[in-house]
Amino acid sequence: MIKFPKNFLWGAATSAYQVEGNNVNSDWWEWEIESRHEKSGSACRHYELYEQDFDLAKSLNHNVHRLSIEWSRIEPQEGKFSKEALEHYQKVILSLRSRNIEPIVTLHHYTNPIWFAKSGGWENKQSVSYFLRYCDYVASFLAKHVHYWITINEPTIFLYHAYIIGAWPPQIKSFLRANKVENNLVCAHVKTYQLIHKIYKELNIEKPCVGISQFTQAYMPCTQSPQNRFAANLRDKWYNFNFLDKIIRQRSMDFIGINYYSRQVVEFSKPSIANLFMGVCKDNHHPVLKNSLGWDIYPEGLRELLLKLKKYNLPVIITENGICTADDNQRWDYIQSHLKNIHQAMEQGVNVLGYLYWSLMDNFEWDKGFGPRFGLLGIDYNTYKRTVRESAKKYSQVCVSGILE
Ligand code: BGC
């Protein structure tokens, strides 16, 4: 039996575009129309059904919920802000508060307004000031109701998919351009961090807790050759820590949000930059179970990662951890094994404040469409009926007692 602290945050996470539906002013919406990928359409209709979803989260004993705000709803045209959309998000947040569920609010979860993308997106020098103007509008209005903010979700994954391998909009493949975007994202985070703190100070509200959600993986060399070990080490530094180091150096983090799902078995066989940063082992050297997208399940990696974060001396929230699977028993195994590893890291001195399962419900998994099922709640996409999975019920016992048997 293991026991978590009394005031531990227990809950689940979502993002606006993946659950709300009909985000017609977003660059992803436009991209879906042009591309041959499955379309997000009405997604989970969470924009209308959020009360029902939060009733379910409450019935599952969640005391925290992570959501994101869709910038393209708030500012559908450059400089034209929608009070109606802002009031909607206020209602959403108050509806969590009325159930005693603490909101954690993300300001950017991959998607951008179409006008922003057309203006050059995150490559544009102006991008930082556009983002700040939106954050100012949102944070000033919601300050009274929100304590935890995440400025940007997984900047490294966004960079990688949208600007390095070109799989996501705007489908660019250039290290040089990715570098420019990275600099703008670092700057956007640091300035938003300062802005949110300034807003709270002026309004005389208790200091907020502001951070990012960092995508992390365990990087393991496929064999112990010096090349493979070098490449695995480099990837760990670059993908897991580079962005964090840059913003923490600028003292702009109150907590570290960690998203952890899997590991990568690294093989650096051909001497090229692409292979150094992307080459993975195709042989099954270290077999483990996999999720339905073929990602390795490797809970020990989360403990190892958390221990490495100790050097920053900052509290940590697991802002995402989850599995897509058709086998709900596997989901519960996944949750338990990751919680055990989190607990071990806590025993070794890592200050973890909470755990958010990804995701509260099945949802739109970006370019993979609706196939992968990550949810504690299953969604029938014909009727939009929610079904509480067994794993959700088991997790709810941990949420209410803080005890994992
Ligand atoms: C992202 C989510 C995504 C999940 C599963 C995370 O990296 O933040 O948007 O659905 O992974 O792939």
Boltz pocket constraint, residues with backbone or C-beta under 6 A from the ligand:
constraints:
  - pocket:
      binder: B
      contacts: [[A, 15], [A, 18], [A, 153], [A, 154], [A, 157], [A, 215], [A, 259], [A, 320], [A, 358], [A, 364], [A, 365]]
      max_distance: 6.0
